[in-house]
Amino acid sequence: MPREVVLYELMSLDGFADDPGEGEWFGDADERLIDFLGAVIGRQDAVLLGRRTYEKWVPYWPTATMQPFADFINTTPKYVFSSTPLDVEWANAERVTAPAAEFVADLKAGDGGDIGIHGSLSLARSLLAAQLVDQLRLVVAPALAGGGKPLLDGDDGLQRFELVEAGRSAGCLLLHYRRRGFSQ
């Protein structure tokens, strides 16, 4: 079974994505969001991070208690794309200096579970542009952020995904899309 790259992202109705707590727009979720996240990470055995996300997360997650993500992110191998050395060490983190598309294509060709992208918008957009993202797992908050970092920049040409599942967590939509033409 080929490995799949799965992009998990929290976003506003107007398409902006951000870490929870950074934007005031995210909220209104319940335990179904935790179940959705648990289903996503339950199949992942590797995580791709950009340097900025790594630097934001490394002071928080090693001592965090928010489950199931804390145990997952602290024990799972993390590939961090950075041209400079990482200033702070984090268990199971490895710096990658190779081009992201090339590295991820090779990682997908190997054995293992799903490969997750969490946060890391620039990295996510570059892998979407390279058509290396197989699934989108989106949490859409019932808010217009009015600004921030957009998940998609619109310059990547047409890509088609099909809806696998849709659910709700309080006012949030929980959406699961798979790239068309991808077979399990």
Secondary structure, 3 states (H helix, E strand, C coil): CCCCEEEEEEEECCCEECCECCECCCCCCCHHHHHHHHHHHCCEEEEEEEHHHHHHHCCCHHHCCCCCHHHHHHHCCEEEECCCCCCCCCCCEEEECCCHHHHHHHHHHCCCCEEEEECCHHHHHHHHHCCCCCEEEEEEECCCCCCCEECCCCCCCCCCEEEEEEEEECCEEEEEEEECCCCC
